[in-house]
Amino acid sequence: MKTTVLVREDRLLALKHALLNPLVILLCTVYLFPAYIILVNSFKNRAELYENILSLPASLSFQYYTNAMNRMNFSSALLNSLLVTVCSLVCIVVLASMCAWMLVRTNNRLSKSIFMVFVATMLIPFQTLMMPLMQEMSGIKRNLGIPMVDTLGALVYMNLGFGASMAVFLYHGFVKSIPRSLEEAATIDGCTTFGVFWRIVFPMLKPVTVTVMVLDVIWIWNDYLLPSLVLTSKANRTIPLSTASFFGEFTIQWNMAMAGLMLTIIPVIIFYLCAQKYIIKGVAAGAVK
């Protein structure tokens, strides 16, 4: 009897896999289809592109990648994007992790209220803040003399403000899983509050830290709207702003635009592949617990 039940369960499991595997493959194909379009058309000339956007290129020439890099001033844009992304990540990770740790460990009405404010700000669309934000930044420049427009530092400052909420939310849930006894033992051994965090707590936050880094790298690196409002000079353009130069008012250079888009997403893909094993673990531990 037990053998018959086991055989039926095995058959049902096999049938389930037989139905789900093609569905997963289909969904992956649909999801990756835009990337395929960008990749194959980045090697085509305009005649090939307009003839059939789905076909493979006649030859693999990197001419359009070279032209796109020259048109975008790629080295300068890459340096600006790297600078903004790295500085924003460091600020978000350091400040959000310390903030979340203190909110968890104090655990009073004030800390709970502050945490709820962070969570509430995640629900506010950026589009509703664009005009008031730029008016406020212009007022700071006018009244205090601090340059808040067309500087990379100002963009880092704004990225910190918009990225802190999600980071605090993830860190807050993960810190709850760290036993307080470890911190108490370190304090008894003579460790300061600063030392307790950086020597005991922060190393244990590695999974959620990598998760925050991956999410913020994808957001900051690909962000177009905020840099387009803050950065006005060509010297300060990031990669997404440089890529927009291919889309003119009357004509669009699709093959060069596709090459520029590939140059934009390749660094993010490399970073994501290096850190993907921490994503599910960090999100589950930080958001569920």
C-alpha positions in Angstrom: 0.0 0.0 0.0 2.8 2.4 0.9 4.6 1.5 -2.3 1.6 2.4 -4.3 1.2 5.7 -2.6 4.9 6.5 -3.2 4.6 5.6 -6.8 1.6 7.9 -7.2 3.5 10.7 -5.5 6.5 10.2 -7.7 4.3 10.3 -10.8 2.6 13.5 -9.6 5.9 15.1 -8.9 7.2 14.1 -12.4 4.1 15.5 -14.0 4.5 18.7 -12.0 8.1 19.1 -13.2 7.1 18.2 -16.8 4.5 21.1 -16.7 6.5 23.6 -14.8 9.8 23.3 -16.6 8.5 24.4 -20.0 6.6 27.2 -18.3 9.8 28.5 -16.6 11.7 28.3 -19.9 9.0 30.3 -21.6 8.9 33.0 -18.9 12.7 33.3 -19.0 12.6 33.6 -22.8 10.0 36.4 -22.6 12.0 38.1 -19.8 15.3 38.0 -21.7 13.8 38.9 -25.1 14.5 42.7 -24.8 18.1 41.9 -23.9 18.4 39.8 -27.0 17.0 42.6 -29.2 19.5 45.0 -27.8 22.5 42.7 -28.2 21.9 41.5 -31.8 20.9 45.0 -33.1 24.0 46.6 -31.5 26.1 44.9 -34.2 23.9 45.8 -37.2 24.0 48.7 -39.6 20.8 50.7 -40.1 19.8 48.8 -43.2 20.0 45.4 -41.4 18.2 46.8 -38.4 15.2 48.1 -40.3 15.0 45.0 -42.4 14.6 42.6 -39.5 15.2 43.4 -35.9 15.0 39.7 -34.8 17.6 38.3 -37.2 21.3 37.8 -36.3 23.8 40.3 -37.6 25.6 39.5 -40.8 29.0 40.2 -39.2 30.2 40.8 -35.6 31.8 44.2 -36.0 32.5 46.4 -32.9 32.5 49.5 -35.0 29.2 50.8 -33.5 30.6 50.2 -30.0 33.6 52.3 -30.8 31.4 55.1 -32.3 29.1 54.9 -29.3 32.0 55.2 -26.8 33.3 58.3 -28.6 29.9 59.9 -28.9 29.1 59.2 -25.2 32.5 60.3 -24.0 32.4 57.0 -22.3 35.5 57.2 -20.1 34.3 60.4 -18.4 30.7 59.1 -18.1 32.0 55.8 -16.7 34.2 57.6 -14.1 31.3 59.8 -13.0 28.9 56.9 -12.7 31.5 54.9 -10.7 32.2 57.8 -8.4 28.5 58.5 -7.8 27.6 54.8 -7.3 30.5 54.0 -5.0 30.2 57.1 -2.8 26.4 56.7 -2.6 26.8 53.0 -1.6 29.3 53.7 1.1 27.1 56.5 2.6 23.9 54.4 2.5 25.5 51.2 3.9 27.4 52.9 6.7 24.7 55.3 7.9 21.7 53.0 7.3 23.3 50.0 9.1 24.2 52.2 12.1 20.7 53.8 12.2 18.9 50.4 12.0 21.1 49.0 14.7 20.3 51.8 17.1 16.6 51.7 16.3 16.5 48.0 17.1 18.5 48.2 20.3 16.8 51.2 21.8 13.3 49.8 21.1 11.2 52.6 22.6 8.3 54.6 21.2 10.6 57.2 19.6 12.7 54.6 17.8 9.5 52.8 16.6 8.1 56.1 15.3 11.4 56.9 13.5 11.3 53.5 11.9 7.7 53.9 10.7 8.7 57.3 9.2 11.4 55.5 7.2 8.9 52.9 6.0 6.3 55.5 5.1 8.8 57.4 3.0 9.2 54.3 0.8 5.6 54.8 -0.4 6.1 58.3 -1.7 6.7 58.5 -5.5 9.8 60.4 -6.5 7.8 62.2 -9.2 5.8 64.1 -6.5 9.0 65.4 -5.0 10.9 66.5 -8.1 9.9 70.2 -8.3 9.9 70.9 -4.5 13.3 69.1 -4.3 14.9 71.2 -7.0 13.4 74.4 -5.6 14.9 73.5 -2.2 18.3 72.7 -3.6 18.3 76.1 -5.5 17.4 77.8 -2.3 20.3 76.2 -0.4 22.7 77.4 -3.2 21.2 80.9 -3.1 21.0 81.4 0.7 23.9 79.3 2.0 26.3 79.2 -1.0 26.5 75.5 -1.0 26.4 74.1 -4.6 23.5 71.6 -4.7 23.0 71.6 -8.5 25.4 70.3 -11.2 27.7 68.7 -8.8 28.4 65.0 -8.2 28.4 65.5 -4.5 24.9 66.9 -4.5 23.7 63.8 -6.5 25.4 61.5 -3.9 23.6 63.5 -1.1 20.2 63.0 -2.8 20.9 59.3 -3.5 21.5 58.9 0.2 18.2 60.5 1.1 16.2 58.4 -1.3 18.0 55.2 -0.7 18.2 55.3 3.1 14.6 54.1 3.7 14.9 50.8 1.9 18.3 50.1 3.4 17.1 50.9 7.0 14.1 48.6 6.5 16.3 45.7 5.4 18.9 46.2 8.1 16.3 46.6 10.8 14.8 43.2 10.1 18.3 41.5 10.0 19.6 43.1 13.2 16.7 41.6 15.1 18.2 38.1 14.3 21.5 39.0 16.0 21.6 37.9 19.7 22.1 40.8 22.1 24.2 38.5 24.2 27.1 38.8 21.7 27.1 42.6 22.1 26.9 42.3 25.9 29.8 39.9 26.0 31.9 42.3 23.9 31.0 45.2 26.2 32.1 43.2 29.2 35.4 42.5 27.5 35.9 46.3 27.3 34.7 47.0 23.7 33.3 50.4 23.1 29.9 51.0 21.4 31.7 51.9 18.2 33.8 48.8 18.5 30.8 46.6 19.2 29.1 47.7 16.0 32.1 47.5 13.7 33.7 44.4 15.1 30.7 42.3 16.2 27.5 43.5 14.5 28.6 44.8 11.1 30.5 41.6 10.0 27.3 39.6 10.7 25.3 41.9 8.4 27.2 40.7 5.3 24.3 39.0 3.6 21.9 42.0 3.9 24.7 44.4 3.1 25.4 42.7 -0.2 21.6 42.7 -0.9 21.4 46.5 -0.2 24.5 47.0 -2.4 23.0 45.0 -5.3 19.6 46.8 -5.2 21.2 50.2 -4.9 23.8 49.6 -7.6 21.0 48.6 -10.1 19.0 51.7 -9.1 21.8 54.3 -8.9 23.7 53.1 -12.0 20.6 53.0 -14.2 18.9 56.1 -12.7 18.2 58.8 -15.3 15.5 61.0 -13.8 17.3 62.4 -10.8 20.7 62.9 -12.5 18.9 64.7 -15.4 17.5 67.2 -12.9 20.7 67.7 -10.9 23.5 67.5 -13.5 23.4 70.0 -16.3 27.0 70.2 -17.7 28.4 67.6 -20.1 31.4 67.1 -17.9 29.3 65.7 -15.1 27.1 63.4 -17.1 26.6 59.8 -16.0 26.3 56.9 -18.4 22.4 57.0 -18.6 22.6 60.7 -19.5 25.2 60.1 -22.1 23.2 57.3 -23.6 20.3 59.7 -24.1 22.3 61.6 -26.6 21.5 59.0 -29.3 17.8 59.8 -29.0 17.3 63.1 -30.9 14.2 65.1 -31.5 13.8 64.0 -35.1 16.2 61.0 -35.6 17.3 58.1 -33.4 20.5 56.2 -34.1 19.2 52.9 -33.1 22.3 50.8 -33.7 24.6 53.1 -31.8 21.9 53.5 -29.1 21.8 49.7 -28.7 25.6 49.6 -28.4 25.5 52.4 -25.8 22.8 50.5 -23.8 24.9 47.3 -23.8 27.9 49.3 -22.5 25.6 50.6 -19.8 24.2 47.3 -18.5 27.4 45.2 -18.7 29.0 46.5 -15.5 25.7 45.9 -13.6 25.4 42.4 -14.9 29.0 41.6 -13.9 28.4 43.0 -10.4 25.1 41.1 -10.1 26.6 37.8 -11.1 29.4 38.2 -8.5 26.9 38.9 -5.7 23.7 37.0 -6.6 24.1 34.2 -4.1 23.5 36.7 -1.2 20.3 38.3 -2.7 17.7 35.8 -1.7 19.3 35.1 1.7 19.6 38.7 2.5 16.1 39.8 1.5 14.5 36.8 3.3 16.5 37.4 6.5 16.1 41.2 6.4 12.4 41.6 5.4 10.7 38.5 6.9 12.2 38.2 10.4 
